Amino acid sequence: MSVVTRFAPSPTGRLHMGHAFSAIRAHDFARERGGRFLLRIEDIDGTRSRAEHVAMIVADLQWLGLSWDGEVVFQSARLVSYAAVLKSLREMGLLYRCYCTRAEIAEALSAPHGAVAAYPGTCRGTPQRDAPHCWRIDMAAAVARCGDLSWTDHGQVVANEALAQGDVVLARKDAPASYHLAVTIDDAEQGVTDVVRGRDLFEATHVHRVLQALLGLPVPRWWHHDLLVGAGGARLAKRHGAPTLASLREAGVEGAEVAATLRAGAG
Protein backbone atom coordinates (compact mmCIF):
# COMPACT_ATOMS: atom_id res chain seq x y z
CA MET A 1 0.00 0.00 0.00
CA SER A 2 1.43 3.37 -1.04
CA VAL A 3 2.09 5.79 1.81
CA VAL A 4 0.01 8.98 1.92
CA THR A 5 0.60 11.75 4.48
CA ARG A 6 -0.77 15.26 4.78
CA PHE A 7 -0.19 18.67 6.34
CA ALA A 8 -3.45 20.38 7.31
CA PRO A 9 -3.05 23.88 8.76
CA SER A 10 -5.85 26.30 9.59
CA PRO A 11 -5.62 29.68 7.81
CA THR A 12 -6.28 31.66 10.98
CA GLY A 13 -2.79 33.11 11.30
CA ARG A 14 0.75 32.85 10.01
CA LEU A 15 2.77 29.67 10.25
CA HIS A 16 5.67 29.49 12.70
CA MET A 17 8.59 27.12 13.24
CA GLY A 18 6.43 24.54 14.97
CA HIS A 19 4.26 24.30 11.87
CA ALA A 20 7.35 24.03 9.68
CA PHE A 21 8.70 21.18 11.78
CA SER A 22 5.47 19.21 11.49
CA ALA A 23 5.08 19.88 7.76
CA ILE A 24 8.65 18.72 7.10
CA ARG A 25 8.15 15.56 9.14
CA ALA A 26 4.99 14.63 7.20
CA HIS A 27 6.54 15.58 3.85
CA ASP A 28 9.75 13.62 4.38
CA PHE A 29 7.92 10.59 5.78
CA ALA A 30 6.06 10.22 2.49
CA ARG A 31 8.93 11.12 0.18
CA GLU A 32 11.36 8.70 1.84
CA ARG A 33 8.87 5.89 1.19
CA GLY A 34 7.98 6.84 -2.37
CA GLY A 35 4.56 8.03 -1.25
CA ARG A 36 2.34 11.07 -1.65
CA PHE A 37 2.22 14.21 0.47
CA LEU A 38 -1.03 16.22 0.52
CA LEU A 39 -1.85 19.78 1.54
CA ARG A 40 -5.26 20.40 3.09
CA ILE A 41 -6.51 23.75 4.35
CA GLU A 42 -8.78 23.41 7.38
CA ASP A 43 -10.84 26.56 6.81
CA ILE A 44 -14.29 25.76 8.20
CA ASP A 45 -13.88 28.36 10.95
CA GLY A 46 -15.51 31.10 8.90
CA THR A 47 -15.04 33.79 11.54
CA ARG A 48 -11.23 33.42 11.68
CA SER A 49 -10.11 31.92 8.35
CA ARG A 50 -8.56 34.38 5.91
CA ALA A 51 -7.67 34.02 2.22
CA GLU A 52 -4.46 35.96 2.77
CA HIS A 53 -3.34 33.35 5.28
CA VAL A 54 -3.87 30.61 2.68
CA ALA A 55 -1.57 32.42 0.27
CA MET A 56 0.97 32.83 3.06
CA ILE A 57 0.83 29.10 3.90
CA VAL A 58 1.56 28.18 0.28
CA ALA A 59 4.43 30.68 0.10
CA ASP A 60 5.91 29.45 3.40
CA LEU A 61 5.89 25.80 2.34
CA GLN A 62 7.44 26.60 -1.02
CA TRP A 63 10.10 28.69 0.75
CA LEU A 64 10.94 25.63 2.85
CA GLY A 65 11.34 23.62 -0.35
CA LEU A 66 8.30 21.42 0.22
CA SER A 67 6.02 20.24 -2.58
CA TRP A 68 2.70 18.43 -2.45
CA ASP A 69 0.78 16.10 -4.74
CA GLY A 70 -2.48 17.04 -6.39
CA GLU A 71 -4.67 20.05 -5.77
CA VAL A 72 -4.93 21.72 -2.38
CA VAL A 73 -8.12 20.54 -0.64
CA PHE A 74 -10.23 23.06 1.29
CA GLN A 75 -12.54 21.87 4.04
CA SER A 76 -14.97 24.68 3.21
CA ALA A 77 -15.67 22.83 -0.05
CA ARG A 78 -16.52 19.61 1.78
CA LEU A 79 -19.45 20.66 3.95
CA VAL A 80 -21.86 18.27 2.20
CA SER A 81 -19.73 15.30 3.29
CA TYR A 82 -19.70 16.47 6.90
CA ALA A 83 -23.46 17.03 6.90
CA ALA A 84 -24.06 13.53 5.58
CA VAL A 85 -21.94 11.97 8.33
CA LEU A 86 -23.65 14.02 11.02
CA LYS A 87 -27.02 12.88 9.69
CA SER A 88 -25.87 9.26 9.82
CA LEU A 89 -24.68 9.60 13.42
CA ARG A 90 -27.94 11.26 14.44
CA GLU A 91 -29.86 8.40 12.88
CA MET A 92 -27.78 6.02 14.99
CA GLY A 93 -29.04 7.91 18.04
CA LEU A 94 -25.50 8.91 19.02
CA LEU A 95 -25.73 12.70 18.88
CA TYR A 96 -27.55 15.16 21.09
CA ARG A 97 -28.01 18.91 21.11
CA CYS A 98 -26.00 20.92 23.61
CA TYR A 99 -27.30 24.39 24.48
CA CYS A 100 -24.65 25.24 27.08
CA THR A 101 -22.84 28.55 26.83
CA ARG A 102 -19.07 28.80 27.12
CA ALA A 103 -19.45 30.11 30.68
CA GLU A 104 -21.72 27.23 31.67
CA ILE A 105 -19.34 24.70 30.18
CA ALA A 106 -16.36 26.29 31.96
CA GLU A 107 -18.24 26.04 35.26
CA ALA A 108 -19.26 22.44 34.57
CA LEU A 109 -15.70 21.48 33.73
CA SER A 110 -14.18 22.95 36.88
CA ALA A 111 -12.82 20.31 39.20
CA PRO A 112 -10.99 20.27 42.57
CA HIS A 113 -7.27 21.07 42.72
CA GLY A 114 -7.26 22.55 39.22
CA ALA A 115 -8.07 19.28 37.46
CA VAL A 116 -10.00 19.39 34.20
CA ALA A 117 -12.91 17.02 33.76
CA ALA A 118 -14.67 15.92 30.60
CA TYR A 119 -17.97 17.53 29.67
CA PRO A 120 -20.47 15.89 32.08
CA GLY A 121 -23.32 15.46 29.59
CA THR A 122 -25.44 18.28 31.01
CA CYS A 123 -27.70 18.43 27.95
CA ARG A 124 -27.85 14.68 27.28
CA GLY A 125 -31.48 13.60 27.40
CA THR A 126 -32.92 17.11 27.67
CA PRO A 127 -35.88 18.05 25.42
CA GLN A 128 -34.94 19.66 22.11
CA ARG A 129 -35.78 23.32 21.71
CA ASP A 130 -35.36 26.04 19.13
CA ALA A 131 -32.17 27.66 20.40
CA PRO A 132 -28.51 27.87 19.32
CA HIS A 133 -26.83 24.53 19.90
CA CYS A 134 -23.89 22.35 19.00
CA TRP A 135 -24.02 18.59 18.46
CA ARG A 136 -22.19 16.32 20.90
CA ILE A 137 -21.59 12.61 20.64
CA ASP A 138 -22.78 10.36 23.45
CA MET A 139 -19.37 8.78 23.87
CA ALA A 140 -20.43 5.95 26.17
CA ALA A 141 -23.14 4.88 23.74
CA ALA A 142 -20.73 5.20 20.81
CA VAL A 143 -18.00 3.12 22.43
CA ALA A 144 -20.57 0.46 23.36
CA ARG A 145 -21.32 -0.03 19.65
CA CYS A 146 -17.70 -0.60 18.72
CA GLY A 147 -15.31 -3.51 19.02
CA ASP A 148 -11.56 -3.09 19.24
CA LEU A 149 -10.73 0.61 19.35
CA SER A 150 -6.97 0.39 19.82
CA TRP A 151 -4.62 2.21 17.46
CA THR A 152 -0.88 2.44 16.85
CA ASP A 153 1.55 5.27 17.49
CA HIS A 154 5.08 4.69 16.16
CA GLY A 155 4.05 1.05 15.73
CA GLN A 156 3.09 0.60 19.39
CA VAL A 157 -0.50 -0.40 20.20
CA VAL A 158 -2.36 2.22 22.23
CA ALA A 159 -5.41 1.31 24.33
CA ASN A 160 -8.34 3.56 23.52
CA GLU A 161 -9.39 6.10 26.15
CA ALA A 162 -12.18 7.87 24.32
CA LEU A 163 -14.45 7.77 27.38
CA ALA A 164 -11.99 10.02 29.19
CA GLN A 165 -12.48 12.64 26.47
CA GLY A 166 -16.19 12.91 27.30
CA ASP A 167 -19.01 13.85 24.93
CA VAL A 168 -16.96 15.91 22.50
CA VAL A 169 -18.49 18.37 20.02
CA LEU A 170 -18.86 17.14 16.44
CA ALA A 171 -20.64 20.23 15.05
CA ARG A 172 -20.16 23.62 16.65
CA LYS A 173 -22.70 26.37 17.06
CA ASP A 174 -20.63 28.59 14.77
CA ALA A 175 -19.19 25.99 12.37
CA PRO A 176 -20.71 23.07 10.41
CA ALA A 177 -18.24 20.52 11.80
CA SER A 178 -15.67 20.21 14.54
CA TYR A 179 -12.02 19.37 14.09
CA HIS A 180 -12.69 15.80 15.27
CA LEU A 181 -15.31 15.11 12.62
CA ALA A 182 -13.76 16.94 9.68
CA VAL A 183 -10.24 15.58 10.06
CA THR A 184 -11.47 12.00 10.40
CA ILE A 185 -13.64 12.17 7.29
CA ASP A 186 -11.03 14.03 5.26
CA ASP A 187 -8.22 11.61 6.09
CA ALA A 188 -10.39 8.67 5.06
CA GLU A 189 -11.61 10.20 1.81
CA GLN A 190 -8.12 11.36 0.84
CA GLY A 191 -6.64 7.93 1.49
CA VAL A 192 -4.24 9.07 4.21
CA THR A 193 -2.35 6.01 5.46
CA ASP A 194 -0.03 7.68 7.97
CA VAL A 195 -0.90 10.66 10.15
CA VAL A 196 2.27 12.53 11.10
CA ARG A 197 1.42 15.31 13.55
CA GLY A 198 2.36 16.88 16.88
CA ARG A 199 2.01 15.14 20.22
CA ASP A 200 -0.44 17.81 21.31
CA LEU A 201 -3.05 15.95 19.22
CA PHE A 202 -2.34 12.53 20.74
CA GLU A 203 -5.45 12.52 22.95
CA ALA A 204 -7.70 13.52 20.05
CA THR A 205 -6.77 10.28 18.30
CA HIS A 206 -8.88 8.29 20.77
CA VAL A 207 -11.94 10.17 19.50
CA HIS A 208 -10.97 9.81 15.85
CA ARG A 209 -10.60 6.07 16.26
CA VAL A 210 -14.17 5.80 17.60
CA LEU A 211 -15.53 7.74 14.63
CA GLN A 212 -13.64 5.47 12.23
CA ALA A 213 -15.15 2.40 13.86
CA LEU A 214 -18.69 3.81 13.81
CA LEU A 215 -18.46 4.84 10.17
CA GLY A 216 -16.53 1.83 8.87
CA LEU A 217 -13.55 3.95 7.80
CA PRO A 218 -10.00 2.70 7.22
CA VAL A 219 -7.61 3.05 10.16
CA PRO A 220 -4.33 4.87 9.45
CA ARG A 221 -1.10 4.60 11.38
CA TRP A 222 -0.23 7.51 13.67
CA TRP A 223 3.19 9.03 14.26
CA HIS A 224 2.92 11.76 16.90
CA HIS A 225 6.16 13.69 17.14
CA ASP A 226 7.50 15.87 19.94
CA LEU A 227 6.81 19.59 19.76
CA LEU A 228 9.36 22.30 19.25
CA VAL A 229 9.88 24.32 22.40
CA GLY A 230 11.54 27.63 23.12
CA ALA A 231 14.37 28.40 25.51
CA GLY A 232 11.99 28.45 28.47
CA GLY A 233 10.49 25.10 27.56
CA ALA A 234 7.20 26.57 26.30
CA ARG A 235 5.71 25.19 23.11
CA LEU A 236 6.53 27.35 20.09
CA ALA A 237 3.33 29.21 19.26
CA LYS A 238 2.18 32.65 18.26
CA ARG A 239 0.96 33.43 21.77
CA HIS A 240 4.47 32.71 23.09
CA GLY A 241 6.09 35.06 20.61
CA ALA A 242 7.39 32.43 18.18
CA PRO A 243 8.71 34.04 14.98
CA THR A 244 6.58 33.47 11.92
CA LEU A 245 7.97 31.91 8.78
CA ALA A 246 6.85 34.99 6.85
CA SER A 247 8.95 37.24 9.09
CA LEU A 248 11.98 35.03 8.50
CA ARG A 249 11.38 35.10 4.74
CA GLU A 250 11.03 38.87 4.78
CA ALA A 251 14.27 39.15 6.75
CA GLY A 252 16.11 37.32 3.97
CA VAL A 253 16.62 34.02 5.79
CA GLU A 254 17.03 31.07 3.43
CA GLY A 255 14.20 28.55 3.71
CA ALA A 256 16.50 25.69 2.76
CA GLU A 257 18.71 26.49 5.76
CA VAL A 258 15.71 26.57 8.10
CA ALA A 259 14.50 23.24 6.75
CA ALA A 260 17.96 21.70 7.13
CA THR A 261 18.17 22.87 10.74
CA LEU A 262 14.76 21.43 11.56
CA ARG A 263 15.63 18.12 9.89
CA ALA A 264 18.88 17.93 11.85
CA GLY A 265 16.94 18.25 15.10
CA ALA A 266 14.28 15.70 14.15
CA GLY A 267 16.25 12.63 14.98
C-alpha positions as a printed Julia matrix, in Angstrom:
267×3 Matrix{Float64}:
   0.0    0.0    0.0
   1.43   3.37  -1.04
   2.09   5.79   1.81
   0.01   8.98   1.92
   0.6   11.75   4.48
  -0.77  15.26   4.78
  -0.19  18.67   6.34
  -3.45  20.38   7.31
  -3.05  23.88   8.76
  -5.85  26.3    9.59
  -5.62  29.68   7.81
  -6.28  31.66  10.98
  -2.79  33.11  11.3
   0.75  32.85  10.01
   2.77  29.67  10.25
   5.67  29.49  12.7
   8.59  27.12  13.24
   6.43  24.54  14.97
   4.26  24.3   11.87
   7.35  24.03   9.68
   8.7   21.18  11.78
   5.47  19.21  11.49
   5.08  19.88   7.76
   8.65  18.72   7.1
   8.15  15.56   9.14
   4.99  14.63   7.2
   6.54  15.58   3.85
   9.75  13.62   4.38
   7.92  10.59   5.78
   6.06  10.22   2.49
   8.93  11.12   0.18
  11.36   8.7    1.84
   8.87   5.89   1.19
   7.98   6.84  -2.37
   4.56   8.03  -1.25
   2.34  11.07  -1.65
   2.22  14.21   0.47
  -1.03  16.22   0.52
  -1.85  19.78   1.54
  -5.26  20.4    3.09
  -6.51  23.75   4.35
  -8.78  23.41   7.38
 -10.84  26.56   6.81
 -14.29  25.76   8.2
 -13.88  28.36  10.95
 -15.51  31.1    8.9
 -15.04  33.79  11.54
 -11.23  33.42  11.68
 -10.11  31.92   8.35
  -8.56  34.38   5.91
  -7.67  34.02   2.22
  -4.46  35.96   2.77
  -3.34  33.35   5.28
  -3.87  30.61   2.68
  -1.57  32.42   0.27
   0.97  32.83   3.06
   0.83  29.1    3.9
   1.56  28.18   0.28
   4.43  30.68   0.1
   5.91  29.45   3.4
   5.89  25.8    2.34
   7.44  26.6   -1.02
  10.1   28.69   0.75
  10.94  25.63   2.85
  11.34  23.62  -0.35
   8.3   21.42   0.22
   6.02  20.24  -2.58
   2.7   18.43  -2.45
   0.78  16.1   -4.74
  -2.48  17.04  -6.39
  -4.67  20.05  -5.77
  -4.93  21.72  -2.38
  -8.12  20.54  -0.64
 -10.23  23.06   1.29
 -12.54  21.87   4.04
 -14.97  24.68   3.21
 -15.67  22.83  -0.05
 -16.52  19.61   1.78
 -19.45  20.66   3.95
 -21.86  18.27   2.2
 -19.73  15.3    3.29
 -19.7   16.47   6.9
 -23.46  17.03   6.9
 -24.06  13.53   5.58
 -21.94  11.97   8.33
 -23.65  14.02  11.02
 -27.02  12.88   9.69
 -25.87   9.26   9.82
 -24.68   9.6   13.42
 -27.94  11.26  14.44
 -29.86   8.4   12.88
 -27.78   6.02  14.99
 -29.04   7.91  18.04
 -25.5    8.91  19.02
 -25.73  12.7   18.88
 -27.55  15.16  21.09
 -28.01  18.91  21.11
 -26.0   20.92  23.61
 -27.3   24.39  24.48
 -24.65  25.24  27.08
 -22.84  28.55  26.83
 -19.07  28.8   27.12
 -19.45  30.11  30.68
 -21.72  27.23  31.67
 -19.34  24.7   30.18
 -16.36  26.29  31.96
 -18.24  26.04  35.26
 -19.26  22.44  34.57
 -15.7   21.48  33.73
 -14.18  22.95  36.88
 -12.82  20.31  39.2
 -10.99  20.27  42.57
  -7.27  21.07  42.72
  -7.26  22.55  39.22
  -8.07  19.28  37.46
 -10.0   19.39  34.2
 -12.91  17.02  33.76
 -14.67  15.92  30.6
 -17.97  17.53  29.67
 -20.47  15.89  32.08
 -23.32  15.46  29.59
 -25.44  18.28  31.01
 -27.7   18.43  27.95
 -27.85  14.68  27.28
 -31.48  13.6   27.4
 -32.92  17.11  27.67
 -35.88  18.05  25.42
 -34.94  19.66  22.11
 -35.78  23.32  21.71
 -35.36  26.04  19.13
 -32.17  27.66  20.4
 -28.51  27.87  19.32
 -26.83  24.53  19.9
 -23.89  22.35  19.0
 -24.02  18.59  18.46
 -22.19  16.32  20.9
 -21.59  12.61  20.64
 -22.78  10.36  23.45
 -19.37   8.78  23.87
 -20.43   5.95  26.17
 -23.14   4.88  23.74
 -20.73   5.2   20.81
 -18.0    3.12  22.43
 -20.57   0.46  23.36
 -21.32  -0.03  19.65
 -17.7   -0.6   18.72
 -15.31  -3.51  19.02
 -11.56  -3.09  19.24
 -10.73   0.61  19.35
  -6.97   0.39  19.82
  -4.62   2.21  17.46
  -0.88   2.44  16.85
   1.55   5.27  17.49
   5.08   4.69  16.16
   4.05   1.05  15.73
   3.09   0.6   19.39
  -0.5   -0.4   20.2
  -2.36   2.22  22.23
  -5.41   1.31  24.33
  -8.34   3.56  23.52
  -9.39   6.1   26.15
 -12.18   7.87  24.32
 -14.45   7.77  27.38
 -11.99  10.02  29.19
 -12.48  12.64  26.47
 -16.19  12.91  27.3
 -19.01  13.85  24.93
 -16.96  15.91  22.5
 -18.49  18.37  20.02
 -18.86  17.14  16.44
 -20.64  20.23  15.05
 -20.16  23.62  16.65
 -22.7   26.37  17.06
 -20.63  28.59  14.77
 -19.19  25.99  12.37
 -20.71  23.07  10.41
 -18.24  20.52  11.8
 -15.67  20.21  14.54
 -12.02  19.37  14.09
 -12.69  15.8   15.27
 -15.31  15.11  12.62
 -13.76  16.94   9.68
 -10.24  15.58  10.06
 -11.47  12.0   10.4
 -13.64  12.17   7.29
 -11.03  14.03   5.26
  -8.22  11.61   6.09
 -10.39   8.67   5.06
 -11.61  10.2    1.81
  -8.12  11.36   0.84
  -6.64   7.93   1.49
  -4.24   9.07   4.21
  -2.35   6.01   5.46
  -0.03   7.68   7.97
  -0.9   10.66  10.15
   2.27  12.53  11.1
   1.42  15.31  13.55
   2.36  16.88  16.88
   2.01  15.14  20.22
  -0.44  17.81  21.31
  -3.05  15.95  19.22
  -2.34  12.53  20.74
  -5.45  12.52  22.95
  -7.7   13.52  20.05
  -6.77  10.28  18.3
  -8.88   8.29  20.77
 -11.94  10.17  19.5
 -10.97   9.81  15.85
 -10.6    6.07  16.26
 -14.17   5.8   17.6
 -15.53   7.74  14.63
 -13.64   5.47  12.23
 -15.15   2.4   13.86
 -18.69   3.81  13.81
 -18.46   4.84  10.17
 -16.53   1.83   8.87
 -13.55   3.95   7.8
 -10.0    2.7    7.22
  -7.61   3.05  10.16
  -4.33   4.87   9.45
  -1.1    4.6   11.38
  -0.23   7.51  13.67
   3.19   9.03  14.26
   2.92  11.76  16.9
   6.16  13.69  17.14
   7.5   15.87  19.94
   6.81  19.59  19.76
   9.36  22.3   19.25
   9.88  24.32  22.4
  11.54  27.63  23.12
  14.37  28.4   25.51
  11.99  28.45  28.47
  10.49  25.1   27.56
   7.2   26.57  26.3
   5.71  25.19  23.11
   6.53  27.35  20.09
   3.33  29.21  19.26
   2.18  32.65  18.26
   0.96  33.43  21.77
   4.47  32.71  23.09
   6.09  35.06  20.61
   7.39  32.43  18.18
   8.71  34.04  14.98
   6.58  33.47  11.92
   7.97  31.91   8.78
   6.85  34.99   6.85
   8.95  37.24   9.09
  11.98  35.03   8.5
  11.38  35.1    4.74
  11.03  38.87   4.78
  14.27  39.15   6.75
  16.11  37.32   3.97
  16.62  34.02   5.79
  17.03  31.07   3.43
  14.2   28.55   3.71
  16.5   25.69   2.76
  18.71  26.49   5.76
  15.71  26.57   8.1
  14.5   23.24   6.75
  17.96  21.7    7.13
  18.17  22.87  10.74
  14.76  21.43  11.56
  15.63  18.12   9.89
  18.88  17.93  11.85
  16.94  18.25  15.1
  14.28  15.7   14.15
  16.25  12.63  14.98
